[in-house]
Amino acid sequence: MNSKHGPEILVPGTKIAMTIDRLAAEIRRDYVGKEPLLLGILKGSFMFMADLVRRFDFPLEIEFVRLSSYGQATESSGKINVVQGLRSAVRGRDVLVIEDIIDTGLTVAYLLDYLRKKRPASLRLCALLDKPSRRRIPVSIDYTGITVPDKFLVGYGLDCDEKYRNLPDICVLGE
């Protein structure tokens, strides 16, 4: 797609797939002999998480939380709302948080602090996209996919007011 007909492709689906292959190999290496709890942050991470877990050949549990800091805006409000909370036990578990994009860091920092209080055996973070230019709070990402510029991105699970999630590529939404 070009900007006249829709969002401009920043990361094509083929590069997304290669990035997921690399991340999956790193995660498989680190979770040998473990049965981690993979915790996806809805709604954005659903496509990434589905493609990632299909590359694993070890026992795991999948859980989702839904947090919101955007509402219908394109800028984070900075206030985190828990829309759907955690249902699985975390204490003593190896927890891997799966996120589509780390932007300001506020949402994922909130979730990581919340999870640390529940005393997991280990807690790691995997993000397909990292946008460090927007960071407002430091976040340590254990498995980083692709560093992206400070543009509003859609596609491959990322949305703008619930639109564009279904695009197979990660695209820049025009101004």
Sequence and secondary structure as in RCSB ss.txt:
>XXXX:A:sequence
MNSKHGPEILVPGTKIAMTIDRLAAEIRRDYVGKEPLLLGILKGSFMFMADLVRRFDFPLEIEFVRLSSYGQATE
SSGKINVVQGLRSAVRGRDVLVIEDIIDTGLTVAYLLDYLRKKRPASLRLCALLDKPSRRRIPVSIDYTGITVPD
KFLVGYGLDCDEKYRNLPDICVLGE
>XXXX:A:secstr
  TTTS EEEE HHHHHHHHHHHHHHHHHHTTT   EEEEEETTTHHHHHHHHTT  S  EEEEEEEES TTSSS
  S  EEEE   S  TT EEEEEEEEESSSHHHHHHHHHHHTT  SEEEEEEEEE GGG SS    SEEEEE  S
S EEBTTB BTTBSTT SSEEE   
